Amino acid sequence: MSIGMPSALQRQPQRGVAAIEFAFVMVGLLLLLFGLVTFGVVLYTQQT
């Protein structure tokens, strides 16, 4: 087995880890977006 070239079996778990990390980041970003929109709506209703 060559040291420089990882096999497909070794790279497969990294894809899963990347997908899980992406899911966690997206949840955080969506919560931040939801919070900003909610804050904007509350601020708008207080101003009018």
Steps between C-alpha positions, in 0.01 A plus 500: 500500500638840407547748783426808288166384359223428753255234397131566444418322824718740698341808344140388551476587876632849426202560272265408783682728742482786250125445457445504877711815540304664218173408671614654831619818329177533301289460815700778665474729200127440463445574870700821462299599194172422677611708799594795280169489314306474826696789647426706189128427521488591870694820438273588207182446702632714785585785263156511338 
